[in-house]
Amino acid sequence: MSEFKTYLKTDLSRQIEILKDKKVNLKNYLRKEILRIFIIYLAINAIYILVALSFMNDFLFVFWFIGNAFFTIIFSFKLFNTSGRMKSIRKVSINSKDDYYFEFPKITKNIDQKVNAYILDCKKLLFKPIIELFVVNVDYYPQKFFKYEKVFESNLFPGLPVDINLYNKNKKDKRNSYSKFHFEGRDAVQGYLGDNYIEFCELDISEETNSGAESGTTHREIFHGLFLISDYKNIQFKTILQSDFLGSLISEFEMSTLNSRKGIKLRKIKVQNFKFNKHFSVYSEDDIEARKILSPVILENLGNFAEVNNMAIKLSFINNQVFIALGIGQIFEPDLRDVLPLRKINLDLIEKDAERIYNEISLVSDIIKDLRLNSSIQSN
């Protein structure tokens, strides 16, 4: 980390200064925009009061009072709420202080455009050079992510339908109730980590359900975090590692759901590593190949990784690829809580954002190294 801090002060110093100026400008623009809204609000109220007084109508005054109260509550909640959105899969990451992510509120269209422009500047000027410290020949797409076909291929989320577009269309035709899956994400990265071609992005999968009852629409988080794909040679059968942070009963249920699909028959396999078994359950179509993949070194590496990081992780080895779903917090997003009103701007957060991105890409690099993708085990 000390080397990285030196890198920030030397190679990235100019980019950081540019971003500091842009953040100050964003804060000033936000203040001016809110002041403009407040002046318009006062002017509308003054005109309304004059009209109400000319008619001397009590109903108009009651309507004015209720309208003002409603506007104040809604607008204040937008401006001052910094609670962040908690993500269910990340509740198990008890060592992380960033167990949520903060989304800047959509106050006005103009503010939203300015905020998005600043976020994009952060990704281009700061985050991409940090990614390039690990990933060579990198292609970085801040506004793209993996579609559901790749996620479905991983078999890491058995509850997803085979064809989500068809599923959503069929459910939409039902008037009384429906269930709909949503895929959102960003920050797709492609390149080589060492000799291994990898792809990863931030991914958010959720299910929207309407039972047709008075409870209305509910949303269920399926996954939020980093979804990664890398080449992995000589895979003929399916092998899946479930994090026991999610609960052994959940793992068993998901595997039974997966086994209900045509052509899939996974069995639970016990491996000889106490630390690994503490954190993972292994399911495979072939015992021999599973043990070939999960060599003693890899078992030890993954066990150590789970002990240190204490977060939800799933892996699958399918079709000469390894898929990894890592339940971590806010990823490639700058911290903008200090830009909100009544908050003092903190320009040091830019360096902290850089360090957080560095740590998260280091995490990806560690996983790839732990899996020994270049080892002789794959070439046999």
LINGI-V132066 format. One line per field, one symbol per residue. psi: psi as a letter, one per 30 degrees, with the letter a starting at -180 (. if undefined). A space follows every 50 residues. Layout:
psi=???
//
This chain:
psi=eeeeeeeefdegeeeeeeeeeeeeeeeeeeeeeeeeeeeeeeeeeeeeee eeeffhjeeeeeeeeeeeeeeeeeeeeeefjgfljkkeffffiffkfhgl kkkkkieleeeeeeeeeeeeeeeeeeeeeeeffeklhkkkjfgllklfee eeefgfiffklejeeeeeeeeffkeellkkkkklalhkkkakjbgkklkl lkkjklkkkjffaffbklkkkekkakkkklkjlhjflkkkkkkfffkeee eeeeeeeefflkgkjkkkkklijeeeffflkkklfjeeeefeeileeeee eeeeeeeefhlkkkkkjkhhlkkkjjilakchkljgeffllgkkkjfffe eeeeeeeeeeeeeeeeeeeefhfglfeff.
//
